[in-house]
Amino acid sequence: MEMMPMDFTDTPRIALTIGPLLYYWPRETLIQFYADLAESPADTIVLGEVVCSRRHEMKTADWIALGRDLAAAGKEVVLATQALVESEADLRVLRRMAEQGEFIVEAGDASALNVLIDAGVPFVLGPHINVYSRPALDEYASLGALRWVAPVELSLAAIGQINAGSTPLPTEVFAHGRMPLAFSARCFTARHHRLSKDQCDFRCRDDDDGLLLSTSDGQPFLVLNGIQTQSAAQQCLIGERQALLAAGVTRVRLSPSSKHFMKIVDAFDGVMNRGENADAALIALDALSLPGGLANGFAHGQPGLDWSRA
């Protein structure tokens, strides 16, 4: 029996946010990637280097200039701060973000929160800010937060409990891509290549989607991305539309990758906003053989690498 598309006439749009690029791509590749996104159905694009300050293909002024181009194409632009601020130089970049005055800023850590709150700048709570209760979210709202990106390990049921009654802030969930799990002052990629962090030769530039680690029996487990550790599997919540809405989610975040990303954006827009069939979209995504496979365990309160049908 052929399934009829859902009627989305009276259903609010689930906005698509493109998260910050987590990898170190050549400048030309990066510029072309965002030129393609300018023509995509994405609503919001988050820009900025959030992993490692040694990555210097793009300076703060370059990100701001790129943001202006994307804003001219009709996109909401957000500038993201680093998730681990380690030096006075990092703080200067953070202050520059707070002072630029053109774009919303996404706070990557508590250092950014302090700077943004002191400056009276409205901000987005990034996924690495610890928000696990309604009182915490209410407090951040009172301090100037515009919306929050839930930590990747929170289940949709837990997000729904935080949003119960009335949603205090627009809620965004990490819906596709390798999940950012942890950061360290040590560079794991450099260590893998037996190099020091300060003499790393920018080896993370060799891995468009990070460096895969497997278990002793050959199962994909983690990904090294400079000072960041990611999941090997890719979070995929394309089949969770009703559960997302029930949890008070108004936005989904898609994390950039080098393979088939524009198809991923189109698939999510189709399911979330155009009534396309989620099962068919999931089959199409699975056929892309995305590195590490797909997972949705955290969304269901299970181990993150698990997969279950919605």
NUNUZA-579897 format. One record per residue (C-alpha): chain; z, x, y. Coordinates in nm, 2 decimals, always signed. Example, Ala and Ser with C-alpha at 12.3 -4.5 7.8 and 13.67 -1.06 7.14 Angstrom:
<pt ch="A" pz="+0.78" px="+1.23" py="-0.45"/>
<pt ch="A" pz="+0.71" px="+1.37" py="-0.11"/>
This chain:
<pt ch="A" pz="+0.00" px="+0.00" py="+0.00"/>
<pt ch="A" pz="-0.10" px="+0.14" py="+0.33"/>
<pt ch="A" pz="+0.19" px="+0.19" py="+0.58"/>
<pt ch="A" pz="+0.15" px="+0.04" py="+0.92"/>
<pt ch="A" pz="+0.25" px="+0.26" py="+1.22"/>
<pt ch="A" pz="+0.57" px="+0.17" py="+1.39"/>
<pt ch="A" pz="+0.57" px="-0.01" py="+1.72"/>
<pt ch="A" pz="+0.72" px="+0.23" py="+1.97"/>
<pt ch="A" pz="+0.65" px="+0.01" py="+2.28"/>
<pt ch="A" pz="+1.02" px="-0.05" py="+2.35"/>
<pt ch="A" pz="+1.15" px="+0.27" py="+2.21"/>
<pt ch="A" pz="+1.26" px="+0.55" py="+2.45"/>
<pt ch="A" pz="+1.06" px="+0.87" py="+2.43"/>
<pt ch="A" pz="+1.22" px="+1.16" py="+2.25"/>
<pt ch="A" pz="+1.14" px="+1.45" py="+2.48"/>
<pt ch="A" pz="+1.00" px="+1.77" py="+2.33"/>
<pt ch="A" pz="+1.16" px="+2.09" py="+2.45"/>
<pt ch="A" pz="+1.01" px="+2.43" py="+2.37"/>
<pt ch="A" pz="+1.30" px="+2.67" py="+2.33"/>
<pt ch="A" pz="+1.29" px="+3.03" py="+2.46"/>
<pt ch="A" pz="+1.08" px="+3.28" py="+2.28"/>
<pt ch="A" pz="+1.32" px="+3.47" py="+2.05"/>
<pt ch="A" pz="+1.08" px="+3.74" py="+1.94"/>
<pt ch="A" pz="+0.92" px="+4.04" py="+2.12"/>
<pt ch="A" pz="+0.55" px="+3.97" py="+2.16"/>
<pt ch="A" pz="+0.29" px="+4.17" py="+2.36"/>
<pt ch="A" pz="+0.26" px="+4.03" py="+2.71"/>
<pt ch="A" pz="-0.10" px="+3.91" py="+2.65"/>
<pt ch="A" pz="+0.00" px="+3.72" py="+2.34"/>
<pt ch="A" pz="+0.29" px="+3.56" py="+2.53"/>
<pt ch="A" pz="+0.08" px="+3.46" py="+2.83"/>
<pt ch="A" pz="-0.18" px="+3.29" py="+2.60"/>
<pt ch="A" pz="+0.10" px="+3.12" py="+2.41"/>
<pt ch="A" pz="+0.23" px="+2.95" py="+2.72"/>
<pt ch="A" pz="-0.12" px="+2.87" py="+2.85"/>
<pt ch="A" pz="-0.17" px="+2.67" py="+2.53"/>
<pt ch="A" pz="+0.17" px="+2.50" py="+2.58"/>
<pt ch="A" pz="+0.06" px="+2.40" py="+2.93"/>
<pt ch="A" pz="-0.20" px="+2.17" py="+2.75"/>
<pt ch="A" pz="+0.04" px="+2.05" py="+2.49"/>
<pt ch="A" pz="+0.26" px="+1.73" py="+2.48"/>
<pt ch="A" pz="+0.57" px="+1.93" py="+2.54"/>
<pt ch="A" pz="+0.79" px="+1.79" py="+2.82"/>
<pt ch="A" pz="+1.02" px="+2.09" py="+2.89"/>
<pt ch="A" pz="+0.96" px="+2.47" py="+2.84"/>
<pt ch="A" pz="+1.25" px="+2.71" py="+2.83"/>
<pt ch="A" pz="+1.16" px="+3.06" py="+2.96"/>
<pt ch="A" pz="+1.34" px="+3.39" py="+2.96"/>
<pt ch="A" pz="+1.46" px="+3.68" py="+2.74"/>
<pt ch="A" pz="+1.77" px="+3.56" py="+2.56"/>
<pt ch="A" pz="+1.80" px="+3.82" py="+2.28"/>
<pt ch="A" pz="+1.77" px="+4.18" py="+2.41"/>
<pt ch="A" pz="+1.77" px="+4.32" py="+2.76"/>
<pt ch="A" pz="+1.57" px="+4.62" py="+2.64"/>
<pt ch="A" pz="+1.26" px="+4.40" py="+2.59"/>
<pt ch="A" pz="+1.08" px="+4.46" py="+2.92"/>
<pt ch="A" pz="+0.73" px="+4.31" py="+2.88"/>
<pt ch="A" pz="+0.85" px="+4.03" py="+3.12"/>
<pt ch="A" pz="+1.09" px="+4.08" py="+3.41"/>
<pt ch="A" pz="+1.28" px="+3.80" py="+3.58"/>
<pt ch="A" pz="+1.02" px="+3.77" py="+3.85"/>
<pt ch="A" pz="+0.75" px="+3.74" py="+3.58"/>
<pt ch="A" pz="+0.93" px="+3.46" py="+3.41"/>
<pt ch="A" pz="+0.97" px="+3.28" py="+3.74"/>
<pt ch="A" pz="+0.60" px="+3.32" py="+3.82"/>
<pt ch="A" pz="+0.51" px="+3.18" py="+3.47"/>
<pt ch="A" pz="+0.75" px="+2.89" py="+3.54"/>
<pt ch="A" pz="+0.57" px="+2.80" py="+3.86"/>
<pt ch="A" pz="+0.24" px="+2.79" py="+3.66"/>
<pt ch="A" pz="+0.39" px="+2.57" py="+3.40"/>
<pt ch="A" pz="+0.56" px="+2.34" py="+3.66"/>
<pt ch="A" pz="+0.22" px="+2.30" py="+3.83"/>
<pt ch="A" pz="+0.09" px="+2.18" py="+3.49"/>
<pt ch="A" pz="+0.35" px="+1.91" py="+3.49"/>
<pt ch="A" pz="+0.62" px="+2.07" py="+3.27"/>
<pt ch="A" pz="+0.99" px="+2.08" py="+3.34"/>
<pt ch="A" pz="+1.08" px="+2.45" py="+3.34"/>
<pt ch="A" pz="+1.43" px="+2.58" py="+3.24"/>
<pt ch="A" pz="+1.53" px="+2.95" py="+3.28"/>
<pt ch="A" pz="+1.75" px="+3.07" py="+3.00"/>
<pt ch="A" pz="+2.01" px="+3.35" py="+3.02"/>
<pt ch="A" pz="+2.10" px="+3.60" py="+2.75"/>
<pt ch="A" pz="+2.32" px="+3.49" py="+2.47"/>
<pt ch="A" pz="+2.51" px="+3.82" py="+2.48"/>
<pt ch="A" pz="+2.58" px="+3.98" py="+2.82"/>
<pt ch="A" pz="+2.67" px="+4.35" py="+2.77"/>
<pt ch="A" pz="+2.63" px="+4.54" py="+3.10"/>
<pt ch="A" pz="+2.64" px="+4.52" py="+3.47"/>
<pt ch="A" pz="+2.26" px="+4.53" py="+3.46"/>
<pt ch="A" pz="+2.27" px="+4.21" py="+3.24"/>
<pt ch="A" pz="+2.50" px="+4.05" py="+3.50"/>
<pt ch="A" pz="+2.26" px="+4.13" py="+3.78"/>
<pt ch="A" pz="+1.98" px="+3.95" py="+3.59"/>
<pt ch="A" pz="+2.22" px="+3.66" py="+3.53"/>
<pt ch="A" pz="+2.30" px="+3.64" py="+3.90"/>
<pt ch="A" pz="+1.93" px="+3.65" py="+3.99"/>
<pt ch="A" pz="+1.88" px="+3.35" py="+3.76"/>
<pt ch="A" pz="+2.16" px="+3.16" py="+3.93"/>
<pt ch="A" pz="+2.03" px="+3.24" py="+4.28"/>
<pt ch="A" pz="+1.65" px="+3.17" py="+4.23"/>
<pt ch="A" pz="+1.69" px="+2.80" py="+4.32"/>
<pt ch="A" pz="+1.36" px="+2.68" py="+4.18"/>
<pt ch="A" pz="+1.45" px="+2.59" py="+3.82"/>
<pt ch="A" pz="+1.73" px="+2.46" py="+3.61"/>
<pt ch="A" pz="+1.92" px="+2.74" py="+3.42"/>
<pt ch="A" pz="+2.03" px="+2.72" py="+3.06"/>
<pt ch="A" pz="+2.37" px="+2.90" py="+3.00"/>
<pt ch="A" pz="+2.35" px="+3.13" py="+2.70"/>
<pt ch="A" pz="+2.72" px="+3.22" py="+2.70"/>
<pt ch="A" pz="+3.05" px="+3.19" py="+2.88"/>
<pt ch="A" pz="+2.95" px="+3.47" py="+3.12"/>
<pt ch="A" pz="+2.66" px="+3.25" py="+3.24"/>
<pt ch="A" pz="+2.89" px="+2.95" py="+3.27"/>
<pt ch="A" pz="+3.13" px="+3.13" py="+3.50"/>
<pt ch="A" pz="+2.85" px="+3.25" py="+3.72"/>
<pt ch="A" pz="+2.67" px="+2.92" py="+3.74"/>
<pt ch="A" pz="+2.98" px="+2.71" py="+3.79"/>
<pt ch="A" pz="+3.11" px="+2.95" py="+4.06"/>
<pt ch="A" pz="+2.77" px="+2.92" py="+4.23"/>
<pt ch="A" pz="+2.76" px="+2.54" py="+4.21"/>
<pt ch="A" pz="+2.44" px="+2.55" py="+4.02"/>
<pt ch="A" pz="+2.36" px="+2.26" py="+3.78"/>
<pt ch="A" pz="+2.30" px="+2.39" py="+3.43"/>
<pt ch="A" pz="+2.21" px="+2.31" py="+3.07"/>
<pt ch="A" pz="+2.46" px="+2.40" py="+2.79"/>
<pt ch="A" pz="+2.27" px="+2.62" py="+2.55"/>
<pt ch="A" pz="+2.31" px="+2.61" py="+2.17"/>
<pt ch="A" pz="+2.55" px="+2.90" py="+2.17"/>
<pt ch="A" pz="+2.81" px="+2.73" py="+2.39"/>
<pt ch="A" pz="+3.09" px="+2.60" py="+2.17"/>
<pt ch="A" pz="+3.09" px="+2.22" py="+2.21"/>
<pt ch="A" pz="+3.25" px="+2.05" py="+1.91"/>
<pt ch="A" pz="+3.44" px="+1.76" py="+2.07"/>
<pt ch="A" pz="+3.40" px="+1.48" py="+2.33"/>
<pt ch="A" pz="+3.67" px="+1.62" py="+2.56"/>
<pt ch="A" pz="+3.49" px="+1.96" py="+2.58"/>
<pt ch="A" pz="+3.16" px="+1.79" py="+2.66"/>
<pt ch="A" pz="+3.33" px="+1.57" py="+2.93"/>
<pt ch="A" pz="+3.48" px="+1.88" py="+3.09"/>
<pt ch="A" pz="+3.14" px="+2.06" py="+3.10"/>
<pt ch="A" pz="+2.99" px="+1.75" py="+3.25"/>
<pt ch="A" pz="+3.25" px="+1.75" py="+3.53"/>
<pt ch="A" pz="+3.17" px="+2.11" py="+3.60"/>
<pt ch="A" pz="+2.80" px="+2.05" py="+3.66"/>
<pt ch="A" pz="+2.63" px="+2.04" py="+3.32"/>
<pt ch="A" pz="+2.31" px="+1.83" py="+3.31"/>
<pt ch="A" pz="+2.26" px="+1.81" py="+2.94"/>
<pt ch="A" pz="+2.36" px="+2.00" py="+2.62"/>
<pt ch="A" pz="+2.19" px="+2.15" py="+2.33"/>
<pt ch="A" pz="+2.41" px="+2.10" py="+2.02"/>
<pt ch="A" pz="+2.52" px="+2.40" py="+1.82"/>
<pt ch="A" pz="+2.27" px="+2.44" py="+1.53"/>
<pt ch="A" pz="+2.55" px="+2.39" py="+1.26"/>
<pt ch="A" pz="+2.66" px="+2.05" py="+1.39"/>
<pt ch="A" pz="+2.56" px="+1.76" py="+1.17"/>
<pt ch="A" pz="+2.39" px="+1.46" py="+1.32"/>
<pt ch="A" pz="+2.70" px="+1.25" py="+1.22"/>
<pt ch="A" pz="+2.92" px="+1.49" py="+1.42"/>
<pt ch="A" pz="+2.69" px="+1.47" py="+1.72"/>
<pt ch="A" pz="+2.71" px="+1.10" py="+1.69"/>
<pt ch="A" pz="+3.09" px="+1.11" py="+1.70"/>
<pt ch="A" pz="+3.08" px="+1.33" py="+2.01"/>
<pt ch="A" pz="+2.85" px="+1.08" py="+2.18"/>
<pt ch="A" pz="+3.03" px="+0.77" py="+2.05"/>
<pt ch="A" pz="+3.07" px="+0.49" py="+2.30"/>
<pt ch="A" pz="+2.86" px="+0.62" py="+2.58"/>
<pt ch="A" pz="+2.66" px="+0.94" py="+2.58"/>
<pt ch="A" pz="+2.83" px="+1.17" py="+2.84"/>
<pt ch="A" pz="+2.52" px="+1.40" py="+2.87"/>
<pt ch="A" pz="+2.16" px="+1.38" py="+2.75"/>
<pt ch="A" pz="+2.17" px="+1.54" py="+2.41"/>
<pt ch="A" pz="+1.92" px="+1.79" py="+2.26"/>
<pt ch="A" pz="+1.91" px="+1.91" py="+1.90"/>
<pt ch="A" pz="+1.74" px="+2.22" py="+1.75"/>
<pt ch="A" pz="+1.48" px="+2.04" py="+1.54"/>
<pt ch="A" pz="+1.23" px="+2.31" py="+1.43"/>
<pt ch="A" pz="+1.23" px="+2.68" py="+1.38"/>
<pt ch="A" pz="+1.44" px="+2.96" py="+1.24"/>
<pt ch="A" pz="+1.79" px="+2.89" py="+1.34"/>
<pt ch="A" pz="+1.97" px="+3.14" py="+1.56"/>
<pt ch="A" pz="+2.29" px="+3.21" py="+1.38"/>
<pt ch="A" pz="+2.47" px="+3.51" py="+1.53"/>
<pt ch="A" pz="+2.45" px="+3.80" py="+1.78"/>
<pt ch="A" pz="+2.59" px="+4.15" py="+1.77"/>
<pt ch="A" pz="+2.61" px="+4.45" py="+2.01"/>
<pt ch="A" pz="+2.45" px="+4.64" py="+1.73"/>
<pt ch="A" pz="+2.07" px="+4.62" py="+1.68"/>
<pt ch="A" pz="+2.00" px="+4.53" py="+1.32"/>
<pt ch="A" pz="+1.63" px="+4.60" py="+1.34"/>
<pt ch="A" pz="+1.69" px="+4.95" py="+1.47"/>
<pt ch="A" pz="+1.95" px="+5.01" py="+1.20"/>
<pt ch="A" pz="+1.70" px="+4.90" py="+0.93"/>
<pt ch="A" pz="+1.46" px="+5.16" py="+1.05"/>
<pt ch="A" pz="+1.74" px="+5.42" py="+1.08"/>
<pt ch="A" pz="+1.71" px="+5.44" py="+1.45"/>
<pt ch="A" pz="+1.98" px="+5.41" py="+1.72"/>
<pt ch="A" pz="+1.98" px="+5.10" py="+1.95"/>
<pt ch="A" pz="+1.91" px="+5.31" py="+2.26"/>
<pt ch="A" pz="+1.62" px="+5.49" py="+2.08"/>
<pt ch="A" pz="+1.48" px="+5.19" py="+1.89"/>
<pt ch="A" pz="+1.11" px="+5.25" py="+1.96"/>
<pt ch="A" pz="+1.10" px="+4.87" py="+2.01"/>
<pt ch="A" pz="+1.04" px="+4.82" py="+1.64"/>
<pt ch="A" pz="+1.11" px="+4.45" py="+1.67"/>
<pt ch="A" pz="+0.77" px="+4.43" py="+1.83"/>
<pt ch="A" pz="+0.62" px="+4.49" py="+1.48"/>
<pt ch="A" pz="+0.76" px="+4.16" py="+1.35"/>
<pt ch="A" pz="+0.61" px="+3.86" py="+1.52"/>
<pt ch="A" pz="+0.86" px="+3.63" py="+1.35"/>
<pt ch="A" pz="+1.15" px="+3.87" py="+1.28"/>
<pt ch="A" pz="+1.22" px="+4.09" py="+0.97"/>
<pt ch="A" pz="+1.28" px="+3.89" py="+0.66"/>
<pt ch="A" pz="+1.58" px="+3.98" py="+0.43"/>
<pt ch="A" pz="+1.59" px="+3.85" py="+0.07"/>
<pt ch="A" pz="+1.87" px="+3.83" py="-0.18"/>
<pt ch="A" pz="+1.88" px="+4.06" py="-0.48"/>
<pt ch="A" pz="+1.69" px="+3.80" py="-0.68"/>
<pt ch="A" pz="+1.41" px="+3.78" py="-0.42"/>
<pt ch="A" pz="+1.52" px="+3.46" py="-0.24"/>
<pt ch="A" pz="+1.46" px="+3.45" py="+0.14"/>
<pt ch="A" pz="+1.80" px="+3.46" py="+0.31"/>
<pt ch="A" pz="+1.82" px="+3.59" py="+0.66"/>
<pt ch="A" pz="+1.59" px="+3.73" py="+0.93"/>
<pt ch="A" pz="+1.67" px="+4.03" py="+1.15"/>
<pt ch="A" pz="+1.55" px="+4.00" py="+1.51"/>
<pt ch="A" pz="+1.70" px="+4.28" py="+1.71"/>
<pt ch="A" pz="+2.06" px="+4.20" py="+1.78"/>
<pt ch="A" pz="+2.01" px="+3.85" py="+1.65"/>
<pt ch="A" pz="+2.05" px="+3.71" py="+1.30"/>
<pt ch="A" pz="+1.84" px="+3.40" py="+1.21"/>
<pt ch="A" pz="+1.80" px="+3.18" py="+0.91"/>
<pt ch="A" pz="+1.51" px="+3.26" py="+0.68"/>
<pt ch="A" pz="+1.43" px="+2.90" py="+0.64"/>
<pt ch="A" pz="+1.30" px="+2.69" py="+0.93"/>
<pt ch="A" pz="+1.50" px="+2.39" py="+1.04"/>
<pt ch="A" pz="+1.28" px="+2.08" py="+1.03"/>
<pt ch="A" pz="+1.41" px="+1.74" py="+1.14"/>
<pt ch="A" pz="+1.07" px="+1.57" py="+1.17"/>
<pt ch="A" pz="+1.19" px="+1.30" py="+0.92"/>
<pt ch="A" pz="+1.52" px="+1.23" py="+1.11"/>
<pt ch="A" pz="+1.40" px="+1.02" py="+1.40"/>
<pt ch="A" pz="+1.62" px="+0.72" py="+1.34"/>
<pt ch="A" pz="+1.92" px="+0.94" py="+1.27"/>
<pt ch="A" pz="+1.86" px="+1.13" py="+1.59"/>
<pt ch="A" pz="+1.85" px="+0.82" py="+1.79"/>
<pt ch="A" pz="+2.16" px="+0.68" py="+1.62"/>
<pt ch="A" pz="+2.34" px="+1.01" py="+1.72"/>
<pt ch="A" pz="+2.25" px="+0.96" py="+2.08"/>
<pt ch="A" pz="+1.99" px="+1.24" py="+2.08"/>
<pt ch="A" pz="+1.72" px="+1.21" py="+2.35"/>
<pt ch="A" pz="+1.55" px="+1.55" py="+2.31"/>
<pt ch="A" pz="+1.44" px="+1.78" py="+2.02"/>
<pt ch="A" pz="+1.40" px="+2.15" py="+2.05"/>
<pt ch="A" pz="+1.11" px="+2.34" py="+1.88"/>
<pt ch="A" pz="+1.16" px="+2.71" py="+1.86"/>
<pt ch="A" pz="+0.84" px="+2.92" py="+1.91"/>
<pt ch="A" pz="+0.68" px="+3.10" py="+1.62"/>
<pt ch="A" pz="+0.35" px="+3.29" py="+1.58"/>
<pt ch="A" pz="+0.20" px="+3.06" py="+1.31"/>
<pt ch="A" pz="+0.07" px="+2.71" py="+1.36"/>
<pt ch="A" pz="+0.30" px="+2.63" py="+1.65"/>
<pt ch="A" pz="+0.07" px="+2.40" py="+1.84"/>
<pt ch="A" pz="+0.02" px="+2.20" py="+1.52"/>
<pt ch="A" pz="+0.40" px="+2.17" py="+1.49"/>
<pt ch="A" pz="+0.43" px="+2.05" py="+1.84"/>
<pt ch="A" pz="+0.16" px="+1.79" py="+1.79"/>
<pt ch="A" pz="+0.32" px="+1.68" py="+1.46"/>
<pt ch="A" pz="+0.66" px="+1.62" py="+1.62"/>
<pt ch="A" pz="+0.51" px="+1.43" py="+1.91"/>
<pt ch="A" pz="+0.32" px="+1.22" py="+1.67"/>
<pt ch="A" pz="+0.62" px="+1.12" py="+1.47"/>
<pt ch="A" pz="+0.88" px="+1.10" py="+1.75"/>
<pt ch="A" pz="+0.66" px="+0.92" py="+2.01"/>
<pt ch="A" pz="+0.34" px="+0.79" py="+1.87"/>
<pt ch="A" pz="+0.45" px="+0.61" py="+1.55"/>
<pt ch="A" pz="+0.29" px="+0.85" py="+1.30"/>
<pt ch="A" pz="+0.42" px="+0.86" py="+0.95"/>
<pt ch="A" pz="+0.70" px="+1.11" py="+0.90"/>
<pt ch="A" pz="+0.63" px="+1.17" py="+0.53"/>
<pt ch="A" pz="+0.27" px="+1.24" py="+0.60"/>
<pt ch="A" pz="+0.36" px="+1.48" py="+0.88"/>
<pt ch="A" pz="+0.61" px="+1.66" py="+0.66"/>
<pt ch="A" pz="+0.35" px="+1.70" py="+0.38"/>
<pt ch="A" pz="+0.12" px="+1.85" py="+0.65"/>
<pt ch="A" pz="+0.38" px="+2.09" py="+0.77"/>
<pt ch="A" pz="+0.48" px="+2.19" py="+0.42"/>
<pt ch="A" pz="+0.11" px="+2.27" py="+0.35"/>
<pt ch="A" pz="+0.12" px="+2.52" py="+0.64"/>
<pt ch="A" pz="+0.34" px="+2.74" py="+0.41"/>
<pt ch="A" pz="+0.56" px="+2.84" py="+0.70"/>
<pt ch="A" pz="+0.76" px="+3.16" py="+0.64"/>
<pt ch="A" pz="+1.09" px="+3.09" py="+0.47"/>
<pt ch="A" pz="+1.02" px="+2.73" py="+0.39"/>
<pt ch="A" pz="+1.19" px="+2.42" py="+0.54"/>
<pt ch="A" pz="+1.56" px="+2.32" py="+0.56"/>
<pt ch="A" pz="+1.77" px="+2.05" py="+0.71"/>
<pt ch="A" pz="+2.11" px="+2.11" py="+0.55"/>
<pt ch="A" pz="+2.32" px="+2.14" py="+0.86"/>
<pt ch="A" pz="+2.19" px="+1.81" py="+0.99"/>
<pt ch="A" pz="+2.33" px="+1.64" py="+0.68"/>
<pt ch="A" pz="+2.66" px="+1.83" py="+0.68"/>
<pt ch="A" pz="+2.54" px="+2.06" py="+0.40"/>
<pt ch="A" pz="+2.47" px="+2.43" py="+0.37"/>
<pt ch="A" pz="+2.21" px="+2.51" py="+0.63"/>
<pt ch="A" pz="+1.94" px="+2.63" py="+0.38"/>
<pt ch="A" pz="+1.96" px="+2.30" py="+0.18"/>
<pt ch="A" pz="+1.68" px="+2.04" py="+0.19"/>
<pt ch="A" pz="+1.72" px="+1.67" py="+0.15"/>
<pt ch="A" pz="+1.51" px="+1.37" py="+0.22"/>
<pt ch="A" pz="+1.61" px="+1.16" py="+0.52"/>
